[in-house]
Amino acid sequence: MSDVGRNLSQSRGKSWNKSTINRRDKHGSKKKPPSALLTCGLFIVVVILIGLLLTFDFNFVSHPKAKGTESIKSMNNKIQPPLSAFTSLQYSLNNADIVGLYFGAKWCPHCKPITATISTLFSDKGGMDNRLLQPIRNKVGDLQHDFEHKDFALVYVSSDTSEEEMVANMRWNWIDIPYNSPERKDLQRHFRACSHMEMEDLGIDPRWYHIPTLLIIDSGTQGVLSANGVDDLDEYGNGVLDYWLQLQRLHRAMEDKYEFED
């Protein structure tokens, strides 16, 4: 055998010896490959973990998420006095297709951008001021008067610390629940919507909605169309009112469908 062949044979022998040594543990016994049962078990664990990750709701928003469609449905079905029982809401319910209940406060930092957005959209700049029901400044007796019907009425349910603060935070074309009226707190209890510091005084526990919250109400059925009005403002902008009216038509069509089937 030539020197080249001898060197090649020795090199292969060393490589084989190294690979053989590497397959042996410290006691010199040869390692066994993992069993099929163990591999199958690991696969099942990985599948379960992936399933959990896909179904988990990663919500990193600092404030609580508004209630979903199922929660809205259960809230609408819950036995409680109709919104028409609130005298301060009758004008809005009778003269607008949709009513927005805005729970907010001047002192609340999260409310400031929402207040500004509502103010801009429902103004001359936003182009929807002519679709907004204007407030009346007279006494309750005027509620019997026939006013021009509008698409939307915005009602401010204040969590302010004083009447002066509430007035300072409102816009001229908003309708308010009078600060000293018991209906203001009754509405907060009705929807369990308030600031954290009001919970104890109102006897609300648990709280369904923090501030700011904008609830969109169907004036005809007095049910909640959307509990995510704040998010709707950001997502739909100038088209938000048309989106709410479309929701109203969809909800009524669904109600008619199920009523017909029953």
N, C-alpha and C positions, 0 to 999 in steps of 0.2 A: 504494500500500500504506500502511496506517495505521501510526502509530508503534508501536502495540502489536504488530502483525503483524511489523514490521521487527525489533523487539527479540526476539520469540519465535524468528524465523528465525536471528538472530545467536547466540542462546543455544544452539540445537540444533547450529549449526555448530561452536561452541566445544566442546560435549560430544563431537561426532563426532571432532574433531581430537585431543582428549585421549585418547579411546579408541584412536584410530589410533596415536598416539605411544606409548601404553603397550604396544601389541602389537609394537613394534619394539625391537630391541636397541640397544646403544650405537653400533654401526656403521651404524645406519639400516636394516638389513635386517629384514624381517618374520620374527618367530619362528614356528617350525613346531611343531605339536602333537606330543606324544610318539607314537612309532610303536606300532602294535598289538603288535609283537613284544616291545618293551620292557615294555608293560603286562602282557602275558602272563607274561613272565619274573618280574616283581615279584609277580604273583599266586601263582605257583608257590613262590617263596621264602617268602611269608607262610604258605601252606598247610603247607610243611615245618616252619617254626618252630612253628606251632600244634600240629602233630603231635608234635614233640619235647617241647613243654611238657606235653602231655597224658600222655605216657608216662613222664616223668621222675618219680622218687620223691623228693619234697621231704621229707626226714626231718631235722628240726632237733633231734632229741633228742640230748642230750650223750653218752649211752652207746650202744653198738652195739645194733642191733636184733636180737632173737632170730631164730633160723633159721626159715624158712617151712616150709610143708607138704612141698614137694619135697625140701628139705634133710633133713627128718625122715625121709622115705621112704628116701632114699639112705643115711642113717645107720643105719636099721633093717636095711637090706639088706646093709650092710657086714659082712664076715666078721670077727667078734670074739667073745670068750668070752661066753656068756650071763650075764645078771645073777645067775642062780641059782648061778653059780660063786663068787660073793662070799658067804662064810659069814655076814658081818654083815648081809646082806640077806635071808637065807632066812626068818627069822621073819616079816618084813613081807610078803614075796611069798607065803608059805603061808597067811597069816591075814587078808589084806585084798584087796579087789577091785582097788584102785588104790593105788599107792605114789607119794608126792611126794618127790622128792629136792631138798632145799633147800640150795643152795650159797650160803653167806654167811659173815659174820664180824662180831664185835662192834665192831671198829675201823672198819668200813666205814660211812660216813655214809649211803649210799644204801640200806643194808640195814636200818637202824633202823626206818623206817616199814613196811617189808615184814614184819619180825619182829613188830612191834606188831599189824599187821593179821592175820597168821596166828594170833597168840596170842589175839586177840579173837574171831575167827570160830570157832575150835575150842576154845571155853570155854563156861561156863554162860551167859554173856551172848550169845554168838553162836548158841547152840542146837545146835551140831554136835559137842559133846564126846562124846556117847554114840555117835557114828558113827565115832569115831577109835580105832584100835587102840592100846592102852596098852603102854608099854614093859615089858620084863621085866628085872629087875636081877640075875638069876641067871646061871649059867654056860651055855655053848653047848649042853650036854646037854639043857636044857629046850626046845630047838627041836623036839624030837620030840613034845612034849606037845600035846594037842589044846586050843587056845585058842578062845574065842568069836570067830567070824569077824565082821569089820567092813568097812565100805565103804572106809575110807581109812586109810593109815598115813603119817605124816610122818617122814621120815628126814633128819637134819641132817648134811650133809657140810661139815665146818668148814674155813674158811680162816683161823682164828684163829692168833695167834702163840704160844699156849700152851694147855695142857689146862685150866688154871684159867680162862682167858678163854673157852674153849669152853663150859665148864660154866656160867659166869655168863651166857652169852648164850642158853642153852637154856631151854625150858619143860618143866615136869614131865611132860607127856604127849607129848613128842617122843622119837623113837628116834634114837640117835646111832651114827655110825661111830666106834669108839674112836679117840681122838686119836693114840695111838702105834701103831695098827694100820697095816700097810702097805697095807691095803685102802682106807684113806681117800685116799691119793695115787693108788692104782690106779684108783679111781672117778673122780677128777679127770682122770686121763689118758684113761680110757675115753670120757668125754664131752667132753674138752678144755674143762673148765669150771673156772676158777680166777680168782684176782685177778691183776692185771698183775705184781705183784712176785713171784708164784710161778712164772711162766712159765718162767724160765730153770732154776730148780731142778727143775721137773717135766719139762723137756724138751718143753714144749708150744709149738709154733709151726707153723701158726697156732692161735690160740685160737678156739673156736667160741662159748663162752659166758663172759661176764663174771660178776661177782657184783654184786647178787643175781640168782640164777636159780632158778626152780622148775620142774623137769621132772616131768611127770605120766606115770607108767608104768603100762601094763596088766600086772597081775600074771600073767595067764594067758599072754599072748603075749610078755611082757617087751619090747614095743615102746613107743616114745614116742608118747603120745596128744597131748600138747601141750608145746611148748617155751616157751610164753608164759604159764606159770602165774602169774607175777607180775602181768601185765596182766589175766588172768582174775579174779584176786582183786578188783581194782578195778572191773572191769566187771560182774561177776555177784554180788559180795557174798555174802550168805547162801545164794544159789542156786548157788554155784560148784561144789559137790560134785555136785549133780544134773546140772549142765552137763557135768562130766567123765565121769560115768557114761553120759550120753547119747552123748558122743564115743566111749566104749568100745563101746557097742552099734553105733554107726554103723561104726566101724572093723572090727569083727568081721563085720558084715553084708557089707561090701565085700570082705573077705578070703574069706568063704564064697562070694560071688558069682563072684569071679575064679577061685577054686579049682574051682568047679563047671563053669565054662566051659572051663577047661584040661582 
